[in-house]
Amino acid sequence: MLSLFSFTSQTYHMQTILTQCESPGILPTYVARSSARFDADAVWDSSAAAKLGVALPDGVACAVMKRRVEYMAGRYCATEAVRSILPGFDSDIATGSGGAPCWPAGLVGSITHTHEFASAAVASASRARGIGIDTECVLTPSALRAVRRIGTRADDPAPSSLGLADEIYYALLFSSKESVFKCLHPLVRRMFDFQDVRIAFARELGTFQVTLLADLSCDLPIGFTIDGRWVVEEPLVHTGVVLQPL
């Protein structure tokens, strides 16, 4: 692990607020990855953003601290991942409509952040049409009730099929569908929800298959399938999908 910075000031009091870490093994090797652990309790302001090389949009600069922290950590990881492919990259990963990151021309990618962990994945558009990654915390009782209510279908597999506790299984199910949304939404530019995809997990392989239950575009019709990978590293659950080129 590499500690990004640690310094003394009235604000930070010798805190190390972001540390690079290993990325979960959920994507092909041609996908560039960067991940980090961060201190969500530290005071992150414009000085922290400058040290991370992250520009804060007005909407984020005025947001609550949690939103600012996650944005900076996610954009830092995104920049590092892009530089793995484009070493001279020195621009910002801007935010487009709907809050999605704007990747440099010729690249596709995805960002996730939760519970003091952030990660980004980037690949050449010649290798992938889309990428989706997501990390979720093991669910609290209230979050578990919410996911069961809005994030599941009657024909989704049961927790017993994977031998996982409900709070882990439903975090995994939610994360898988979120990865699919992040992967496909930039391509189809239309809303679809968790009822529009069905997930089938393979426990032994740490894989899952997504089946579309709605026509999203001419090349993403009902019945189209996408493969993904998952890993549980409590208290976190990680998922990722890559849409192959046509």
ChimeraX attribute file (.defattr): number of C-alpha atoms within 10 A of each C-alpha:
attribute: neighborCount
match mode: 1-to-1
recipient: residues
	/A:1	9
	/A:2	10
	/A:3	13
	/A:4	13
	/A:5	14
	/A:6	13
	/A:7	11
	/A:8	10
	/A:9	8
	/A:10	6
	/A:11	14
	/A:12	15
	/A:13	11
	/A:14	12
	/A:15	15
	/A:16	16
	/A:17	23
	/A:18	24
	/A:19	18
	/A:20	18
	/A:21	17
	/A:22	13
	/A:23	17
	/A:24	19
	/A:25	14
	/A:26	18
	/A:27	21
	/A:28	12
	/A:29	9
	/A:30	12
	/A:31	20
	/A:32	21
	/A:33	25
	/A:34	25
	/A:35	26
	/A:36	24
	/A:37	21
	/A:38	23
	/A:39	18
	/A:40	20
	/A:41	11
	/A:42	17
	/A:43	16
	/A:44	19
	/A:45	15
	/A:46	13
	/A:47	11
	/A:48	17
	/A:49	20
	/A:50	12
	/A:51	10
	/A:52	18
	/A:53	16
	/A:54	21
	/A:55	19
	/A:56	20
	/A:57	13
	/A:58	8
	/A:59	8
	/A:60	15
	/A:61	16
	/A:62	11
	/A:63	12
	/A:64	9
	/A:65	17
	/A:66	15
	/A:67	13
	/A:68	23
	/A:69	25
	/A:70	22
	/A:71	23
	/A:72	26
	/A:73	30
	/A:74	25
	/A:75	28
	/A:76	25
	/A:77	25
	/A:78	28
	/A:79	23
	/A:80	21
	/A:81	23
	/A:82	27
	/A:83	16
	/A:84	16
	/A:85	16
	/A:86	13
	/A:87	10
	/A:88	9
	/A:89	13
	/A:90	11
	/A:91	11
	/A:92	18
	/A:93	19
	/A:94	16
	/A:95	14
	/A:96	10
	/A:97	8
	/A:98	7
	/A:99	8
	/A:100	15
	/A:101	19
	/A:102	16
	/A:103	19
	/A:104	16
	/A:105	8
	/A:106	9
	/A:107	19
	/A:108	25
	/A:109	29
	/A:110	25
	/A:111	27
	/A:112	25
	/A:113	25
	/A:114	18
	/A:115	15
	/A:116	17
	/A:117	24
	/A:118	29
	/A:119	30
	/A:120	30
	/A:121	25
	/A:122	28
	/A:123	26
	/A:124	19
	/A:125	16
	/A:126	12
	/A:127	16
	/A:128	19
	/A:129	20
	/A:130	25
	/A:131	28
	/A:132	29
	/A:133	31
	/A:134	28
	/A:135	29
	/A:136	25
	/A:137	21
	/A:138	22
	/A:139	21
	/A:140	12
	/A:141	10
	/A:142	8
	/A:143	15
	/A:144	19
	/A:145	14
	/A:146	13
	/A:147	16
	/A:148	15
	/A:149	10
	/A:150	12
	/A:151	20
	/A:152	20
	/A:153	15
	/A:154	8
	/A:155	9
	/A:156	15
	/A:157	16
	/A:158	13
	/A:159	16
	/A:160	10
	/A:161	12
	/A:162	13
	/A:163	11
	/A:164	14
	/A:165	11
	/A:166	17
	/A:167	18
	/A:168	22
	/A:169	23
	/A:170	25
	/A:171	25
	/A:172	28
	/A:173	26
	/A:174	23
	/A:175	23
	/A:176	32
	/A:177	27
	/A:178	21
	/A:179	24
	/A:180	27
	/A:181	21
	/A:182	22
	/A:183	23
	/A:184	22
	/A:185	16
	/A:186	17
	/A:187	13
	/A:188	14
	/A:189	10
	/A:190	10
	/A:191	9
	/A:192	15
	/A:193	12
	/A:194	19
	/A:195	16
	/A:196	15
	/A:197	24
	/A:198	22
	/A:199	23
	/A:200	16
	/A:201	22
	/A:202	13
	/A:203	14
	/A:204	7
	/A:205	10
	/A:206	14
	/A:207	18
	/A:208	21
	/A:209	17
	/A:210	20
	/A:211	18
	/A:212	19
	/A:213	16
	/A:214	16
	/A:215	14
	/A:216	20
	/A:217	12
	/A:218	8
	/A:219	10
	/A:220	16
	/A:221	14
	/A:222	16
	/A:223	14
	/A:224	15
	/A:225	16
	/A:226	17
	/A:227	18
	/A:228	23
	/A:229	22
	/A:230	28
	/A:231	19
	/A:232	19
	/A:233	11
	/A:234	11
	/A:235	11
	/A:236	18
	/A:237	25
	/A:238	25
	/A:239	30
	/A:240	31
	/A:241	30
	/A:242	26
	/A:243	18
	/A:244	14
	/A:245	10
	/A:246	8
